[in-house]
Amino acid sequence: MSGEKANPAAHPVDAGVPGRVRSLVAELEAELVAFRRDLHAHPELARAEVRTTGRVADRLREAGLEPRLLDGSGLVCDVGRTGEHAFGDDVPAVGLRADLDALPLEDRCGLPHASTVEGLAHACGHDVHTTVVLGAGLVLARLHEEGLLRRPVRLIFQPAEEVQPGGSLDVMAQGGLDGVERVFAVHAEPKIDVGQIGTRIGPITSASDSITVTLTSPGGHTSRPHLTGDVVYALGQVITQVPAVLGRRLDPRSGVNLTWGAVHAGLAHNAIPGTGTLAGTMRCLDVRAWERAGEVLDEAVHQVVAPYDVEVHLEHVRGVPPVDNDELSTTLLERAARDQQGEDAVLLTEQSLGGEDFAWYLTKVPGAMARLGTRTPGGRTFDIHQGDLEVDERAIAVGASLLARVATL
């Protein structure tokens, strides 16, 4: 796909590929739903997805594929490098990525396949993502046997998406992206009806950094604030003034947002404490603004507290960059969705200030992520990262069809 323009003209085999993808997914759908339910019942945290990795690897081997296990957990697996129609190592692959890890939340879905592990739940749809990429891989393996695959495909089953800076860096450090020229992914979206996907060219998610500000002083009595550094008052200035400074020093179109989530200082009403801490997240939709935001943040915090005779320590943990969807990749996803689900399958999705470590792959190769509708039409709108999350399981076939088709374009 490197250097290609989106071509509306069909490849000689394209006329039959969309229908073949649909028929193969239909054959697999019941198995894939059962596979997803098994993963949902056995969630595993970041970098501990050993059982999940094993289940995926076993099914790929059963299909005649040769998965390569990564250190700890996760795997990559190439489709199209062996067999009668094998592609040479010099032919670049298209990548399809899934994330494996669950969240430290109690499962409250109340379904027969609810989590069997206390305090852990697949509350972000990663069980769906994993099953979708597995299903796509199984379909692509069949297409390759039939001579209908145009290029090799790399299946990427990644650990640790839910921790920063993310397991995608682990995958890349072990060569998981080597030889891949374009990469695609889906993310479950309970605000979109099943059968539809949401796409957007450009940033679709946000950079997400963790910020902690610690102020210290000798402390003192509230009757004599002039004799010490008042960390409580200074924290209040940081809370209100620093986000405003960012809004004036950085391009407002970049969507920079600093929101505080925790404040801790003192125990007594009449004592000025010696230490206070403030923690929050800084998010940004533009890579260039994200790269500059740390410098502006540091200057702002120190300048705001300078009059108050306190010492300041700023801890800025860089998280993930924005997922910045490439135009051609987004166009290919949209074409694949319409091929498989019809002309009304594609919606323009909103930008999210949530973080997604798929973004790291897009700093190396072009690609795109689509939001995969999981809401039953007319049904309740759930939210991710909530223990009661339910998905319409028809989304599994939709996602598998989408990724299998985009890999054949």
N, C-alpha and C positions, 0 to 999 in steps of 0.2 A: 504493500500500500504506500510505501515511501514515495513522496512527491506526486501522488496521484491527485487528480481532480475527481470530484464526485461525478460518476458517469451514469446518466439515466438509462443508457442502453444496456440491455441484458447481456451477460456472458452467455455463450452457447448453451451451457447447462442450466442457466438460471431459471428457464421456464419451468423446469421440473423440480428444482431444488426447494422452493417454498412449500410445495405440496408434500414433498418427501420429508421435509423437516416436520411438518404437521403430523404426518402419519406415524413417524418414528416416535415423536413425543407422545402421541396418543397411546401407542403401545406401552410406553414406559410410565405413564402418568400414575397409575395405581401404585406401582413400585416406588416411585419418587415421593408420593405423599406418605407412604409408610416409612420411607427412609427419613424424611423430615421429622415425622412424629417421634421416631427413635432418637434422633439428635435432640429434639426438644425435651424429651424425658431424661436425657443424660447430659446436661450442660457442663461445660468445663471452662475455668477461668483462663485468662491470657497466659500464654506460654505453658499451659498445662493441658492442652487439647490433645492428649495422647490417644484416648479412645476414639475421639472424633476423627483424628488423622488416620487411625487404623481402619475404621469403617470405610472411609473414602478410598484408601489405598486398596483394600480388599476388593471393592467393587470395580475399581479400575483394572486391577489385575484380571478379574473374572472376564472383563471385556477384551483381554489380550493386550492391554497397555502396560507400560513399564514406569510406574511412578517413582520419583526420587525423593526420599524422605529428607527433610531438612533437620538440622540440629535441634533437638528438643521436641518440636512439634511443627506441623505443617508439611506440605509437600508441593512439588511441581511435577507436571506430567505432560509430555509432548504427544500430540496426535499428528500422525502423518510422516513420521521419521522412519518408519519401518514398513515392510510389506511390499506388495506388488507395485503400488503407486507411490513409493517413498520419495520424499523430497530430500535433496542434499542439504548438508549443513550450511551451505552458503545461501540458502533461501530463508529469508527472515520470517519469523512467525508473528501471528497476532495473539495477544494475550487475553485471557478471560480470568478475572480475579474474584475470589470469594474470601470472606473472613470467617474464622472458625469459633471465636471465643464468645462466651456468655457474660452475663453481668452478675454482680453480687447483690441480687434482689430476690425477694420471696416471690415465687410463682403463684399468682392468684387467678389464673385463667379458668380453673375449675373443670378442665376437660380431662378425658381419660388419659391423654398423653402428657399431662402436666409434669413438671419437673419432679424427679424422684430424689433430687439432691437438695437438702435443706439449705436455704439461703442463696441458691443460684437459679438463674432463669435466663432463657433466651428471650429477652425483652427488647431486643433491637432488630430481630429478624435475621440474625446471622445463620440460624438453622435453615432459613429459606434461601439465603444467598448461596450457602454451601450446596444445597440440594439442586438449585438452579444450575450452577456451574457443573456439577456432576452430571446432571441430565443433559446439558449441552455437550459435554465431553463424550458421553455415550452415543449421542446422536451423531456427532462429528466422526467418531470412530467408524460407525456404520457407513457414513457418507464416503469416508476415505477408502473403505473396502470396495465401494461401488464406483470409485474413480470420480467422485463429485466434489472433492475438496480442492480448492484452488491454491492453498498454501498451508504450511504446518500451523498448528495451534498449540499454544502453551497454556495449560490449565494451572492456575496459581491458587493454592489453598493456603491462605496466609494466617499465621497466628496473631494474636495480640493487637487487634485493631483498637480495642477499648482503652489501651494505656498509651501514654505519650512518651516518646515521639512516635511510637507505633511499630508493629511487627513488619510493616512493609520494608523498613530499613533492614531488618533481619534477612528478609527474602533477597533483597538486592545485594547485600553483603555476601550471600552465598551463591551469587550468579543466577538467581531466579529470573532476572529480567534480561540476561545476556541473550542476544539473538532475537529479541522481541522488538518489533518496529512500531507497534500500536497496541494499546491496551484498553479493554472495556470492563465495566462492572455495572451492577444494579444495586440499588438500595431499597429495601421495603419502605413503602410510603402509605400509611393508613389513611391519609387524607385524599387519596386518589382511588377511584373505583377499579376493581379488578378488570383486566382486559385493556387497561390504558397505561401509558407510561408518561412521565414528565421529563422534559428535556430543556436545556438552556445552553446557548453558546456563551463561553466565558465563565466567570466564577459562579459555581453553584453552591459551594459551601465556603466556610470562613476559616481563616487562620485562627488558632485557639492557643493562647499562652496562659500559663499560671503565674500570677503576680502575688508576692508577699512583701509587705512593708513592715519592718520592725523599728520602732522608735524607743530610745532609752534616754534616761536622765537620772540624776540622783534621787528624784522623788521628793515629796514634802507634804506639808499641811495645806489644805485648801484655803486656809486663811492667809497664806503667804505665797501665792503663786508667783510673785515677782522674784522670789529667792531660789527658784528651781526651774527646770524645763517642764512645761505642762504637756505631757505626751498625749493626754486625752484631747485637749484642745487642738494640738497639732494634728492628731489623727483626723479630727473633724475637718480641718482645712484640706488635708489630702483627699478625703472622701469627696468633698464637693468641688475642689478646685482643679485637681489633676485631670479628671475626665474633660473638664471644660478646656484646659490647655491643649489636650490632644485634639479636640474638636477645632481648635483655631490654628494649630501648628501643622496639621496633616490635612490633605485634600478630603473634604467631606464626602466626595464621591467614592472614596475607598471604604466607607462603611466602618470606620474604626469605632469600637465600642468597648469601654472599660466599665465593668460592673462589679461592685464589691459584694461578696457573699458572706463574709465573716469579720467581726470586729471583737477584739478581746483586750480589756484593760481594766485593772483594778478590781478591788473587792469591797472597799469601804467608801461610804458617801463623803467622808471628810478627809480623805487622804489622796494625794496625787501619786499615782503609781509610778514606779521606776521603769516599767516596760509596758508597751502596748503593741499589738500586732493587727494588721489589716490584710485580708486575703481576697482575691477576686480573679476574674478572667479578663483578658484583653483579646478582642476578636477583630478581624480585619478581612475584607473581601479582595484586597489588592496586594499582590506579592511585593511590589516595590514599596508601598506604604508600610507593609508588615516588616520589611527589612529595616526601615528607618524608625519605626515606632518605638523600638527599645531605647534608642538614643534619646528621643524626645521625652519618653517616660522618665528616664533617669534624671535628666535635667529638670523636669517639672517637679518631681518629688523633692529633690534637694533644694530647689529654689523656694518651693512653697513652705517648707519647714525651717528654712534658714533663720527667720526672725525669732524663733521660739526656743533657742538654746537647747536643742535635743540632738542626739546622734541618730543617724539613719542608716539602716541596712536594707537594701532592695534586692530581693531574689526574683529574678525573671527567668522562668523556665520556658524555653521555646518549645512549642507543641508541634503543630503541623501547619503547612501552608494551605492556602485555599485550593480546592479542587477546581481547576481552570480548564473547562471543557474546550477542546480543539474544535474548530468549525467543521472540518471534514469528518472527524470522528462522530460528532453529533449528527451530522447529515446522514451518515451511514446507519447509526442507530435508529433514526427516524424512518429511513427507508425500510430497514428490517422490520420495524414494528408494523408499518403499514402493509408490508408483504404478508405478515403472519396474522394480523388482527384486523386489518381494514383501515380505511382512510381516516376514521375518527379515533384512531388508537393513540395519537400523540397530542399532548397538552404542553403548553408553556408553563414550566414550573417556577415557583418563586425561589429566590435566593434564601439560603439558610445561614444563620450565624453559628450553626453547629460545626464541629470539626470532623474531618474524615481523613484517615492516613493514606487512602488511595491517592491523595494529592502528591505524595512523594514520588510515585511512579511517573506522574505527569511532569515532574521536574526533569525527567530523563528521556521520555518518549511521549509523543502525542497520544491522546486518548480521550475518553469521555465516560461519565457515569450517568445513568438514567435512573429516575425514581420509578419503582415498580409498584403499580397500584395493588393494594391488598385489602381494600374495603369492599364489603359486599354492597352492591348498589342498593341505596335506600336504607342501609344498615347503620349501625353506630360507628362514629369516627373515634377510633382508639388513638393512643399516643405511644410513641416508642419510649423506652426506658421506664416503662410502667409495668408492674407485675401482672396486670390484667390484660395485657396485649393479646389480641386474637387476630389471626389473618385468615382471609378467604383463601383456602389452599389451591384454588384454581390458578392463583398467581404463580404457582410453581411451573405449571405447563407454559404459561405465558412467558415467564422469564427464560426458561430453557429454550423455547422456540426463538425468542428474541436474540439470545446470545449465539445460538447455533447458526441462525441465519446471518447475523452480522459478520460472523467469522468466515462465511462463504462468499461475501461480497468482494 
